[in-house]
């Protein structure tokens, strides 16, 4: 497997509806994980989507989530992030990307083991682009 680059869309309480809509447009398999399933880190938002992922028959990967109410968000302005993800076998490559992007960046979530078992981090690069890096614990 090689590293994957794909869009990660942000919503305020409508991620499930949006991701289900995209499934009707593109087809494919949709998986959704809620904040409640991950220990409810944002009280009152347990039904909101922490991570949604659509894998389409054409090979597209589209991800999305609800931005917690405690995090600044303006619909239409900061509605996407770029996600880099891969298997454990891609770890060196993904860390190289992280280290490069981190130069001059604001680290919003340091690389660490996440509740889903992967090594995960978020940053806003020196050009204002938000990046997510996810290294699976498997493969």
JOPE-V784277 format. One record per residue. N is the residue number from 1. OMEGA is omega in radians with two decimals (none if undefined). Layout:
n:N omega:OMEGA
n:N omega:OMEGA
This chain:
n:1 omega:3.07
n:2 omega:3.12
n:3 omega:-3.09
n:4 omega:3.07
n:5 omega:-3.13
n:6 omega:3.10
n:7 omega:3.07
n:8 omega:-3.04
n:9 omega:-3.14
n:10 omega:-3.12
n:11 omega:3.04
n:12 omega:3.08
n:13 omega:-3.11
n:14 omega:-3.09
n:15 omega:-3.12
n:16 omega:-3.14
n:17 omega:-3.12
n:18 omega:-3.10
n:19 omega:3.08
n:20 omega:3.06
n:21 omega:-3.14
n:22 omega:3.08
n:23 omega:3.11
n:24 omega:3.14
n:25 omega:-3.01
n:26 omega:-3.04
n:27 omega:3.05
n:28 omega:-3.09
n:29 omega:3.14
n:30 omega:3.01
n:31 omega:-3.11
n:32 omega:3.09
n:33 omega:-3.13
n:34 omega:3.06
n:35 omega:3.13
n:36 omega:3.12
n:37 omega:-3.13
n:38 omega:3.05
n:39 omega:3.06
n:40 omega:-3.12
n:41 omega:3.12
n:42 omega:-3.10
n:43 omega:3.14
n:44 omega:-3.12
n:45 omega:-3.04
n:46 omega:3.14
n:47 omega:-3.13
n:48 omega:-3.07
n:49 omega:3.03
n:50 omega:3.12
n:51 omega:3.01
n:52 omega:-3.13
n:53 omega:3.11
n:54 omega:3.06
n:55 omega:-3.04
n:56 omega:3.10
n:57 omega:3.14
n:58 omega:3.13
n:59 omega:3.08
n:60 omega:2.95
n:61 omega:3.12
n:62 omega:-3.14
n:63 omega:3.11
n:64 omega:-3.14
n:65 omega:3.01
n:66 omega:3.06
n:67 omega:3.13
n:68 omega:-3.09
n:69 omega:3.13
n:70 omega:-3.11
n:71 omega:3.14
n:72 omega:-3.09
n:73 omega:3.07
n:74 omega:-3.12
n:75 omega:3.13
n:76 omega:-3.14
n:77 omega:-3.11
n:78 omega:-3.03
n:79 omega:3.10
n:80 omega:3.00
n:81 omega:3.07
n:82 omega:-3.09
n:83 omega:3.00
n:84 omega:-3.12
n:85 omega:3.12
n:86 omega:-3.12
n:87 omega:3.09
n:88 omega:3.14
n:89 omega:3.11
n:90 omega:-3.00
n:91 omega:-3.10
n:92 omega:3.13
n:93 omega:-3.12
n:94 omega:3.07
n:95 omega:3.10
n:96 omega:3.09
n:97 omega:-3.13
n:98 omega:-3.10
n:99 omega:3.11
n:100 omega:-3.14
n:101 omega:-3.08
n:102 omega:3.14
n:103 omega:-3.13
n:104 omega:-3.08
n:105 omega:2.95
n:106 omega:3.14
n:107 omega:-3.14
n:108 omega:3.07
n:109 omega:-3.12
n:110 omega:3.09
n:111 omega:-3.13
n:112 omega:3.09
n:113 omega:-3.11
n:114 omega:3.14
n:115 omega:3.14
n:116 omega:3.02
n:117 omega:3.13
n:118 omega:2.94
n:119 omega:-2.97
n:120 omega:3.05
n:121 omega:3.11
n:122 omega:3.07
n:123 omega:3.00
n:124 omega:-3.05
n:125 omega:-3.05
n:126 omega:3.08
n:127 omega:3.10
n:128 omega:3.12
n:129 omega:3.12
n:130 omega:-3.12
n:131 omega:3.02
n:132 omega:3.06
n:133 omega:-3.09
n:134 omega:3.11
n:135 omega:-3.11
n:136 omega:3.09
n:137 omega:-3.09
n:138 omega:3.00
n:139 omega:none
